[in-house]
Amino acid sequence: MSASDLALFGGPKSVTLDPGDLFTWPIVTAEDEEAVLAVLRRGGMSGTDVTKQFEAEFAGWMGTEFALGYPSGTESLRGAMWACGVGLGDEIICPSITYWASAAPAQQLGAAVNFCDIQRDTLCLDPADLEHRIGRRTKAIVVVHYAAHPADMDPILEIARRHGVKVIEDVSHAQGSLYKGRMCGTMGDVAAMSLMSGKSFACGEAGMLVTSDRDIYERAIAYGHYERTGAPSNYNPPDQQITNADLKLYSGIPIGGFKHRMHQLSSAMGRVQLRHYPARIVEIQRALNRFWDQLDGLPGLRAHRPTQWPDSTMGGWYFARGLYRAEELGGLPCARFTEAVRAEGVGACGQGANYPLHTHNVFHTADVLGAGKPTALAFTERDVRQGPGTLPVAESIREICIGVPWFKHDVPEQIAQYAAAYRKVAEHADELR
Ligand SMILES: *Cc1c(COP(=O)(O)O)cnc(C)c1O
C-alpha cells in the first residue's frame, strides 16, 4: 500500500455506500403515530392513565417492582437523589465522565459532588477510586453505565453496602444492557434514566425511575408527583395505599415543589417503543459485534464491550465508543487518527466523550442556593472539590476513546466498509505521525 491509499492524502474513501436508514433513530412507525394521535385526539396529554400503563410495562420489562415516569431524565435523577435522602450538607459520589445531569441536581439539594475517576477499559466508575471518597455525609453513589457499557457493579455494591450508602444507577445510556445476567438499573437501590429522543430508549422528552424499594418509590412520588399520593390507580397499587405516614401528611402537594408528571404523548410513544425495543437492540448488538469482530487484534483500537464478564451486553449500544491506544501506534495522537478516519467517510469518528465534570466551574464556584458562597462548600463539613490533575483517566478522555458508527441495522456489506476505514487508518499509522 502507498500513502495515497489514505483518503486524507487523496486516496479512495473506504465508505462509499449510501447509509440509508442505517443510523435512523428512533424508529418511528405508524404504530407510534396511531398511539400518539389517539392521546392527542381525546385531549389526554396531561393525564396519568397512559403513563401508568407505560410504567407498569416498563417495570415488567426491567424486572423491578415499580417504575415512575418523569418529564426528563434530569428530573428522574433529582427525584432519585431526594428519595435516597440526599439533602443539605450531604455528599454524593459520581464519575467525572458523564452527562452533567448525573451530578448537578445534587447541588440544588444543597449537597456537594465528590467526583471519582473512571476505568480505561469500561469508561465507567473505577471501584478502586471509590471507597476513600466515602465520608460521614456521603448519602449516595451515582453509577453511570457509560456509553451502554455496564459498570462493574459487584465491587461497587459491596463497598456501598458496607458503608450504608445508597446506589443510584444512571441508566440513560444503557436500557437493556446486562451485567453478569442482571439488567442494568435493577442492581442498585434505585435507577433513573433519560428517555429523550437522542437516547437509546427514545420516546420524546421523558425520564423514568425504577426501583423495588417501596419507600424510595413513595418518596419519589411525594417529592414531585402531585395528585398521585393517595390517588387511586389501576396500575400502581402503592398509589392507593401510601404506607409512609410522613408522606401521607403532605398528600396532594409535592414536597419538592416540582411537577414531575410525564407528558402522555411521550408515554404513548414509549409503550409502542417498548414493544419493539428488545428485538431492536438485539439487531444493534449483532451489528456492532460484527463491526468489532472485524477489527479484533488491530493495534491501537479495541472494542468497548464487556467481554470480561459472562452474560453481559451493551444494550442499545448508545453513544458507541472505541478504545484508542496511541502507544500501540507509535504515539499517534488521537486527533490525527480520528481526522484520518473521518476523511474515509466515517462522520461518527469524533475524539473523546463527555467533558470531565470535576473541572467545571459549576462544581467549583456556582452559588446555586444564594448562600453567599459556592454551593459545593456552603453546607458541607469538608471541601471535596477537585481541580485539574486529580483524576488522570477522566482527564485523558480525549486521548483514550473515539466514536464509532452507531448502527441500527445489521447490514454486513455496509458494516464492512466502516470497519475497513478504521483498519486502513490503523495500518497506515506511520504515515500520519
Ligand atoms: C441524557 C442524560 C441525562 C439527562 O437526561 P435528560 O432526559 O436529557 O434530562 C442524565 N444522565 C445521562 C448519563 C445522560 O446521558
The ligand as an SDF file (V2000), in Angstrom:
LIG
                    3D

 15 15  0  0  0  0  0  0  0  0999 V2000
  -29.1560   12.4810   28.7930 C   0  0  0  0  0  0  0  0  0  0  0  0
  -28.6260   12.1190   30.1340 C   0  0  0  0  0  0  0  0  0  0  0  0
  -29.2470   12.5630   31.3130 C   0  0  0  0  0  0  0  0  0  0  0  0
  -30.3420   13.5930   31.3270 C   0  0  0  0  0  0  0  0  0  0  0  0
  -31.4800   13.2230   30.7150 O   0  0  0  0  0  0  0  0  0  0  0  0
  -32.4930   14.2970   30.0500 P   0  0  0  0  0  0  0  0  0  0  0  0
  -33.6210   13.4610   29.6040 O   0  0  0  0  0  0  0  0  0  0  0  0
  -31.7410   14.9550   28.9270 O   0  0  0  0  0  0  0  0  0  0  0  0
  -32.8440   15.2640   31.1160 O   0  0  0  0  0  0  0  0  0  0  0  0
  -28.7590   12.0920   32.5140 C   0  0  0  0  0  0  0  0  0  0  0  0
  -27.6970   11.2750   32.5730 N   0  0  0  0  0  0  0  0  0  0  0  0
  -27.0530   10.8540   31.4680 C   0  0  0  0  0  0  0  0  0  0  0  0
  -25.8870    9.9190   31.6100 C   0  0  0  0  0  0  0  0  0  0  0  0
  -27.4870   11.2750   30.2120 C   0  0  0  0  0  0  0  0  0  0  0  0
  -26.8310   10.8830   29.1160 O   0  0  0  0  0  0  0  0  0  0  0  0
  1  2  1  0
  2  3  1  0
  2 14  2  0
  3  4  1  0
  3 10  2  0
  4  5  1  0
  5  6  1  0
  6  7  2  0
  6  8  1  0
  6  9  1  0
 10 11  1  0
 11 12  2  0
 12 13  1  0
 12 14  1  0
 14 15  1  0
M  END
$$$$
